[in-house]
Amino acid sequence: MNLQQLESIVLQSWPAFQQQELDGWLLRFAEGYTKRANSVNILKSGTLPLDEKIALCENYYQEKHLPVVFRLTSLVTNSGLDQRLAQMAYQHVDLTSVQVLDLHTLEGRLVTDLEPCKHSVPDWVHIFHQWHKVPHEKQALHQRLIENIASRKVLMTVSHEGKMVAAGMGVAEGAYVGLFDLITSISERRRGFGAQLLKCLLNWGKQVGASHAYLQVTHSNTAAKQLYAKLGFSEVYHYWYRVKPKPEDTLIR
């Protein structure tokens, strides 16, 4: 498995509205919806002095009225960047596990008794935000971001006794299907509906030719990690953020 290739797919499957390269770093901008789409990503070391590059990044994000966010992965040696950002009072937040599953290992294990339903982007975003409360302007950005995904995608819900109970998105690129925005209705949690949704999304991934699935989960989300482990997901690398926030700027993970 080429993990650098997977990292490229992870970024491509959750695209920014704008991005710019800076001496081996990739700066991504999406008007403030999610840190993943509004952060500096380290592709390689480059040649510019570290403090000069950090200052340039700060200028770019401040011009767009966004907090400066660095996304650091275990795949790339950051040449003292993490330590330097810590010295500059950047906060270490959201340690996140990137996990992969070989879909060939699930033969006969993806049977579900819930009927999946596919939705248009506006309808699905409306359903998602009934359960995931964010400001209205962020909902519009979420819809734009999903519409901006060039890869093949599916926006899915599953229902129980006529009531929608869980929602999620699948994005297929090459041999991989990525699972995003997985959520279960608050009143229906701990009833196995999240697992049923995952199976439906994985079935879709197999149908469109994926051989592997991936997802991203924060290390603090113990319940989700246990669910994914039962299906066979395991960590292949991890990432974290360094954030120097402004009081008025809050990004969704």
C-alpha positions as CSV (number, residue, x, y, z in Angstrom):
1,M,0.0,0.0,0.0
2,N,1.4,3.4,-1.0
3,L,0.5,5.6,1.9
4,Q,1.6,8.8,0.2
5,Q,-0.8,8.0,-2.6
6,L,-3.6,7.4,-0.1
7,E,-2.9,10.7,1.6
8,S,-3.2,12.4,-1.8
9,I,-6.6,10.6,-2.3
10,V,-7.7,11.7,1.2
11,L,-7.0,15.3,0.3
12,Q,-8.6,15.1,-3.1
13,S,-11.7,13.5,-1.8
14,W,-12.3,16.4,0.6
15,P,-11.3,19.3,-1.7
16,A,-10.7,22.9,-0.9
17,F,-12.2,25.7,-2.9
18,Q,-8.7,27.1,-3.5
19,Q,-5.2,25.7,-2.9
20,Q,-1.7,27.0,-3.4
21,E,1.8,25.4,-3.2
22,L,4.5,27.1,-1.2
23,D,7.9,25.5,-1.3
24,G,6.7,22.0,-0.7
25,W,3.7,22.9,1.4
26,L,0.1,22.9,0.2
27,L,-2.1,25.7,1.5
28,R,-5.9,24.9,1.3
29,F,-8.8,27.3,1.7
30,A,-12.5,26.6,1.9
31,E,-13.9,29.7,3.6
32,G,-13.7,28.1,7.0
33,Y,-15.6,24.8,6.7
34,T,-13.4,22.1,8.3
35,K,-9.8,22.3,9.3
36,R,-9.0,19.6,6.7
37,A,-9.9,22.0,3.9
38,N,-8.5,25.1,5.5
39,S,-5.0,24.1,6.5
40,V,-1.3,23.9,5.5
41,N,-0.3,20.4,4.5
42,I,3.3,19.4,4.5
43,L,4.2,17.5,1.3
44,K,8.0,17.9,1.6
45,S,10.6,20.0,3.4
46,G,11.4,22.6,0.8
47,T,14.3,25.1,1.0
48,L,13.0,28.3,2.5
49,P,13.9,29.1,6.2
50,L,11.2,27.6,8.5
51,D,10.2,30.9,10.2
52,E,9.9,32.6,6.9
53,K,7.6,30.0,5.5
54,I,5.4,30.0,8.7
55,A,5.2,33.8,8.4
56,L,4.1,33.6,4.8
57,C,1.4,31.0,5.7
58,E,0.1,33.3,8.5
59,N,-0.2,36.2,6.0
60,Y,-2.1,34.1,3.5
61,Y,-4.7,32.9,6.1
62,Q,-5.0,36.2,7.9
63,E,-5.7,37.9,4.5
64,K,-8.6,35.5,4.1
65,H,-9.7,36.1,7.8
66,L,-9.1,32.4,8.7
67,P,-7.1,31.0,11.6
68,V,-3.7,29.6,10.7
69,V,-3.9,25.8,10.8
70,F,-1.2,23.3,10.1
71,R,-2.1,19.7,9.4
72,L,0.9,17.4,10.2
73,T,1.1,13.7,9.4
74,S,3.2,10.8,10.5
75,L,4.1,10.2,6.9
76,V,6.4,13.3,6.4
77,T,9.3,14.4,8.5
78,N,8.4,18.0,9.4
79,S,12.0,19.1,10.1
80,G,11.2,20.7,13.4
81,L,8.0,22.4,12.3
82,D,5.9,20.8,15.0
83,Q,8.3,21.8,17.7
84,R,8.6,25.3,16.3
85,L,4.8,25.8,16.2
86,A,4.6,24.6,19.8
87,Q,7.1,27.3,20.7
88,M,4.9,29.8,19.0
89,A,1.9,28.8,21.1
90,Y,0.1,26.8,18.4
91,Q,-2.2,24.4,20.0
92,H,-2.0,20.6,19.4
93,V,-5.6,19.4,18.6
94,D,-7.5,16.6,17.1
95,L,-5.1,13.7,16.8
96,T,-6.7,11.7,14.1
97,S,-6.3,8.1,12.9
98,V,-6.5,7.3,9.1
99,Q,-7.7,3.7,9.0
100,V,-8.0,1.3,6.1
101,L,-10.0,-1.9,5.4
102,D,-9.4,-4.5,2.7
103,L,-12.9,-5.1,1.3
104,H,-12.0,-8.6,0.2
105,T,-11.9,-9.7,3.9
106,L,-15.6,-8.8,4.2
107,E,-17.0,-11.5,1.9
108,G,-20.4,-12.4,3.3
109,R,-20.2,-9.9,6.1
110,L,-22.0,-6.9,4.5
111,V,-25.5,-8.2,4.7
112,T,-27.9,-5.6,6.2
113,D,-31.7,-5.6,6.8
114,L,-31.9,-1.8,6.4
115,E,-32.7,-0.3,3.0
116,P,-30.3,2.4,2.0
117,C,-31.6,5.5,0.2
118,K,-29.5,7.8,-2.0
119,H,-30.1,11.6,-1.9
120,S,-29.3,14.7,-3.8
121,V,-26.7,17.0,-2.2
122,P,-29.2,19.7,-0.9
123,D,-31.5,17.1,0.6
124,W,-28.8,15.1,2.2
125,V,-27.1,18.2,3.7
126,H,-30.5,19.2,5.2
127,I,-30.9,15.7,6.8
128,F,-27.3,15.7,8.1
129,H,-27.6,19.1,9.8
130,Q,-30.8,18.1,11.6
131,W,-28.5,15.9,13.7
132,H,-25.2,17.9,13.4
133,K,-25.9,21.4,14.6
134,V,-23.7,24.1,13.0
135,P,-24.5,27.7,12.0
136,H,-26.6,28.1,8.9
137,E,-23.8,29.8,6.9
138,K,-21.6,26.7,7.6
139,Q,-24.3,24.5,6.2
140,A,-24.2,26.3,2.9
141,L,-20.4,25.9,2.8
142,H,-20.8,22.2,3.5
143,Q,-23.1,21.9,0.5
144,R,-20.7,23.7,-1.7
145,L,-17.8,21.6,-0.6
146,I,-19.7,18.3,-1.4
147,E,-20.8,19.7,-4.7
148,N,-17.1,20.5,-5.4
149,I,-16.1,16.8,-5.0
150,A,-15.1,15.7,-8.5
151,S,-14.8,12.0,-7.6
152,R,-17.7,9.6,-7.7
153,K,-19.8,10.0,-4.6
154,V,-22.9,8.7,-2.9
155,L,-25.0,10.5,-0.2
156,M,-26.8,7.9,1.8
157,T,-29.2,7.4,4.6
158,V,-30.7,4.2,6.2
159,S,-34.1,4.0,7.8
160,H,-35.7,1.9,10.5
161,E,-39.5,1.5,10.8
162,G,-40.0,4.4,8.3
163,K,-37.6,6.8,10.2
164,M,-34.2,7.9,9.0
165,V,-31.7,6.8,11.6
166,A,-28.2,7.3,10.1
167,A,-26.4,9.2,7.3
168,G,-23.1,9.2,5.6
169,M,-21.2,9.8,2.4
170,G,-18.9,7.6,0.2
171,V,-16.3,9.0,-2.2
172,A,-14.7,6.6,-4.6
173,E,-11.3,7.3,-6.2
174,G,-9.3,4.5,-7.9
175,A,-9.1,1.5,-5.7
176,Y,-10.4,3.3,-2.6
177,V,-13.7,4.4,-1.2
178,G,-13.6,7.0,1.5
179,L,-16.2,7.2,4.2
180,F,-17.1,10.8,5.4
181,D,-19.6,12.6,7.5
182,L,-20.9,9.5,9.3
183,I,-23.7,10.3,11.8
184,T,-26.5,8.6,13.6
185,S,-29.6,10.3,14.9
186,I,-29.0,11.2,18.6
187,S,-32.2,9.4,19.7
188,E,-31.2,6.2,17.8
189,R,-27.6,5.7,18.9
190,R,-26.2,2.5,20.3
191,R,-28.7,0.4,18.4
192,G,-26.4,-0.8,15.6
193,F,-27.6,1.5,12.9
194,G,-24.2,3.1,12.4
195,A,-22.8,-0.3,11.6
196,Q,-25.6,-1.0,9.2
197,L,-24.9,2.3,7.4
198,L,-21.2,1.4,7.1
199,K,-22.1,-1.9,5.5
200,C,-24.3,-0.1,3.0
201,L,-21.6,2.4,2.1
202,L,-19.0,-0.4,1.8
203,N,-21.3,-2.4,-0.5
204,W,-21.6,0.7,-2.7
205,G,-17.8,1.0,-2.7
206,K,-17.5,-2.6,-3.9
207,Q,-20.1,-2.1,-6.6
208,V,-18.1,0.9,-8.1
209,G,-14.9,-1.1,-8.1
210,A,-13.1,-0.2,-4.8
211,S,-10.9,-2.9,-3.2
212,H,-10.1,-0.9,0.0
213,A,-12.0,1.5,2.2
214,Y,-10.6,4.3,4.4
215,L,-11.9,6.7,7.0
216,Q,-10.6,9.2,9.5
217,V,-11.5,9.1,13.2
218,T,-10.2,11.2,16.1
219,H,-8.3,9.2,18.7
220,S,-10.6,10.5,21.4
221,N,-13.7,8.9,19.7
222,T,-13.5,5.5,21.5
223,A,-17.0,4.3,20.5
224,A,-16.4,4.9,16.8
225,K,-13.0,3.3,16.9
226,Q,-14.5,0.2,18.5
227,L,-17.1,0.0,15.8
228,Y,-14.6,0.3,13.0
229,A,-12.3,-2.2,14.6
230,K,-15.1,-4.8,14.6
231,L,-15.3,-4.5,10.8
232,G,-11.6,-4.8,10.4
233,F,-10.4,-1.2,10.0
234,S,-6.9,-0.6,11.3
235,E,-4.6,2.5,11.4
236,V,-2.1,3.1,8.7
237,Y,-1.0,6.6,9.7
238,H,-2.2,9.5,11.7
239,Y,-2.3,13.3,11.6
240,W,-2.8,16.2,14.0
241,Y,-3.3,19.9,13.8
242,R,-1.4,22.9,15.2
243,V,-3.8,25.8,15.5
244,K,-3.3,29.4,16.5
245,P,-6.9,30.4,16.7
246,K,-8.6,33.8,16.8
247,P,-11.6,34.1,19.2
248,E,-14.0,34.8,16.4
249,D,-12.8,31.9,14.1
250,T,-14.0,28.4,14.8
251,L,-13.4,25.6,12.3
252,I,-15.3,22.3,12.2
253,R,-13.0,19.2,12.1
